[in-house]
């Protein structure tokens, strides 16, 4: 058993297979619909989320894991004699890290490092895997956390959105802007910069065709990217579309792994269906 347990929150959007491969535990955030709270990745699927939102036009609300959630998540590993490195969504989006830090105070006998990823989705996932590989190699909690914090600026994370409807419903985009984008068939690129989301480009056309142009732009200077792995993280993309864009990336013969994952309910509730991102780490 590694001496350090890696824990992430559910917005890391890693697949079950990757979580098992790297022995990562997950603390779910919450989505509230119809007055009922659901644990991200546990109680509700993304398809169910969108079906409810589209039929009711209700705005999904998201909430951080509670301090007690973190205490219960940390407890079994602390009692087993393991230290912990927790990685959570950017502090600009949630109070996850603050709650995790409060929970860590309940276990003064253990070293618990709570790392603000300054990112979201598999932008976090890239750092989680880096942490897990170091834990498997026997590094200590402080060494792992310091190494991951040094890697944060190297993560390149962004998505192309098919619709601004969900950003508009959540108050992150005006109705006029959403209407204009729809009328002009504009697909905005949203990137994570300094832990915050910002529009960085826009494309026009069908999302399936737009994505190839977006990917080509992101990979234009491919030598600056670490070749170990790249993520294609999507929300409700049809399988044939996904296979097509994966092959478009694999054809470069550059990456050792091209990994695909589905965005969870928390990320999807802001991005909407048919969004997709290519996420990687720079050298």
Buried (B, 14 or more C-beta within 10 A) or exposed (E): EBEBBBBBBBBBBBBEEBBEEBEBBBBBBBBBBEEEEBBBBEBBBBEEBBEBBEEEEBBBEBBBBBBEBBBEBBEEBBEEEBBBBBBBBBBEBBBBBBBBBBBBEBBEEBBBBBBBBBBBBBBBBBBBBBBBBBBEEEBBBEBBBBBBBEBBEBBBBBBBBBBBBBBBBBEEBEEEBBEEBEEEEBBBBBBBEEBEBEEEBBBEEEBBEBBBBBBEEBBEEEEEBBBBBBBBBBBBBEEEBBEBBBEBBEEBEBBEEBBBBBBBBBBBBBBBBBBBBBBBBEE
